[in-house]
Amino acid sequence: MNVEAQKRAAATRAVEFVRPGMRLGLGTGSTAKHFVELVGERVRAGLDIIAVPTSEATRADAERYGIPLTTLDETPELDVTVDGADEIGPGLTLIKGGGGALLREKIVAAASGRMIVIADESKAVETLGRFPLPIEIAPFGYGATEKAIHSAIAGLQSPGPLPLRRTKDGHAFVTDGGHWIIDAALGRIDDPAALARALAAVPGVMEHGLFVGIAQMAIVAGPDGVRIVER
Ligand SMILES: O=C[C@H](O)[C@H](O)[C@H](O)COP(=O)(O)O
């Protein structure tokens, strides 16, 4: 199985957890895209669900597949969110936000009774941090916020470079919420919970991509098949 087939296999297994009448959170990214497509197939075959997308990109996909959508204003509690991840560490701690959707993804996951992560085997790591940690910030006060993020990280571990995410044409990448993203090159994160707390305390940080204690299950697909990890 190549990586794309692994993503598809994880998404296919996740669809088995979807029941009629459920309120779903739809994740963002190339793995979640498979799930959205598969849910769309079930909906067209008669499955009755409603869903909240975690990004404008996923909203567009869901609309294209005919999935009935709602909002967290109309439906503040969801049953299950299925989403991808950039890294899955011990205890189902995650790094998310490679696609820039971390803020909405965390809001939607937190509003869900259960979060199921789907991923190919390359995402499973022993220590988080090789993937740069996305930190979503308000554009206002960027310089001061970056300095405060540096200090917050330095209180716990060696802070690496904190580059601002840019588009190919050199402009700052702007999230669906109108914010910017710093991709913190940390190398390794020894204490994800402590780092999550420290970053959340920085004014100007809208959200960070560490998901600690949020996911209950990961469906990880490798070349030889799918395995389920539960917290
Ligand atoms: O912001 C994007 C999300 O957190 C994605 O779920 C994450 O980046 C994984 O994406 P992919 O499935 O494309 O590797």
Ligand as a Chemical Component Dictionary entry (heavy atoms), coordinates in Angstrom:
data_LIG
# 
_chem_comp.id                   LIG 
_chem_comp.type                 NON-POLYMER 
_chem_comp.pdbx_formal_charge   0 
_chem_comp.three_letter_code    LIG 
# 
loop_
_chem_comp_atom.comp_id 
_chem_comp_atom.atom_id 
_chem_comp_atom.alt_atom_id 
_chem_comp_atom.type_symbol 
_chem_comp_atom.charge 
_chem_comp_atom.model_Cartn_x 
_chem_comp_atom.model_Cartn_y 
_chem_comp_atom.model_Cartn_z 
_chem_comp_atom.pdbx_ordinal 
LIG O1 O1 O 0 -4.312 22.157 9.246  1  
LIG C1 C1 C 0 -4.343 21.022 8.790  2  
LIG C2 C2 C 0 -4.638 19.824 9.576  3  
LIG O2 O2 O 0 -4.248 19.857 10.902 4  
LIG C3 C3 C 0 -4.349 18.493 8.897  5  
LIG O3 O3 O 0 -5.228 17.574 9.471  6  
LIG C4 C4 C 0 -2.929 18.026 9.070  7  
LIG O4 O4 O 0 -2.042 19.002 8.557  8  
LIG C5 C5 C 0 -2.685 16.695 8.351  9  
LIG O5 O5 O 0 -2.861 16.870 6.983  10 
LIG P1 P1 P 0 -2.584 15.714 5.960  11 
LIG O6 O6 O 0 -3.630 14.658 6.176  12 
LIG O7 O7 O 0 -2.702 16.370 4.616  13 
LIG O8 O8 O 0 -1.193 15.209 6.198  14 
# 
loop_
_chem_comp_bond.comp_id 
_chem_comp_bond.atom_id_1 
_chem_comp_bond.atom_id_2 
_chem_comp_bond.value_order 
_chem_comp_bond.pdbx_ordinal 
LIG O1 C1 DOUB 1  
LIG C1 C2 SING 2  
LIG C2 O2 SING 3  
LIG C2 C3 SING 4  
LIG C3 O3 SING 5  
LIG C3 C4 SING 6  
LIG C4 O4 SING 7  
LIG C4 C5 SING 8  
LIG C5 O5 SING 9  
LIG O5 P1 SING 10 
LIG P1 O6 DOUB 11 
LIG P1 O7 SING 12 
LIG P1 O8 SING 13 
# 
